[in-house]
């Protein structure tokens, strides 16, 4: 009898989502905007401790509008996390800005503040910094914010993967002047898609909402003095998000348990788990392993072995400076070898689905250990 396939990370529904969706149907608020959108924005703000939010069609849209709020123009330099998914940095190109990629540190796999300082030495004119919290692990956000303030640059925090994670007791998604979170299908909670722009600047969020609704001027007819976008979240999608938000902390606890079981199970193997700063509490969105240097077992060997057992895994994000589309962009690193490139070469993401049973996780653990002859 074939065993069920074990997936990396999938949505986990609970039932309350349908109650909010049904209310939208019953009141005929199916079109974009409505009570669910307004309440979802308010509830996320209350949970994170931020003043204002705009619910949008994606986290990418939130990052795009954040860059517009920074007034990024053609040729403007934006310093960006290098080890991340391309959605973090693609919006810089939407506004014809220029990405300069900043290397990671080994302590969190996130942007290295020392490398960021080096980037500002080379590009003192940089207008903004986009920092991502990789796999739900907070970057050194206080130092990065301080560096940005000192150099007169605006910080945009890409907290797409880190909703409910904290740094120095403060929720991620609140450290930047502008912040973005994701509700994509594989995230810690989902609305099937969608994202949110967060800020304590009410006027900025109001402007973002204006752009996100096709920049419709307050006139009795359709009038537009600026280019706009179809970026607002629908009332149905927001209903799913409201139901999911009720279970955010529950999901975080389950993710941490998965991480800790892997950590204990692999303690005798020549590998480590994705690290985090002592003063941070990740949301453990994805549990990852990093082979020790000189280890004869390659991550792709493990990935292939898992696939044969019906287990999904995934390589670490390929750093942005290695992507063909960004080959023309500068890359700032402290040493001769890129930290992000090294992590990419030695790392692997393991199944972290909270519906995975302990027996399922034992299957994953046995398959990984077998690659080491254990």
Secondary structure, 3 states (H helix, E strand, C coil): CCCCCECCCCCCCCCHHHHHHHHHHHCCCCCECCHHHHHHHHHHHHHHCCCEEEEECCHHHHHHHHHHHCCCCCCCEEEEECCCCCHHHHHHHHCCCEEEEECECCCCCCECHHHHHHHHHHCCCCCEEEEECHHHCCCCHHHHHHHHHHHCCEEEEECCCCCCCEECCEECCCCCCEEEEECCCCCCCCCCCCEEEEECCHHHHHHHHHHHECCCCCCCCCCCCCCCCECECEHHHHHHHHHHHCCHHHHHHHHHHHHHHHHHHCCCCCEEECCCCCCEECCCCCEEEEECCCCCCCHHHHHHHHHHCCECCEECCCCHHHCHHHCCCEEECCCCCCHHHHHHHHEEEECCCCCCCHHHHHHHHHHHHHHCCC
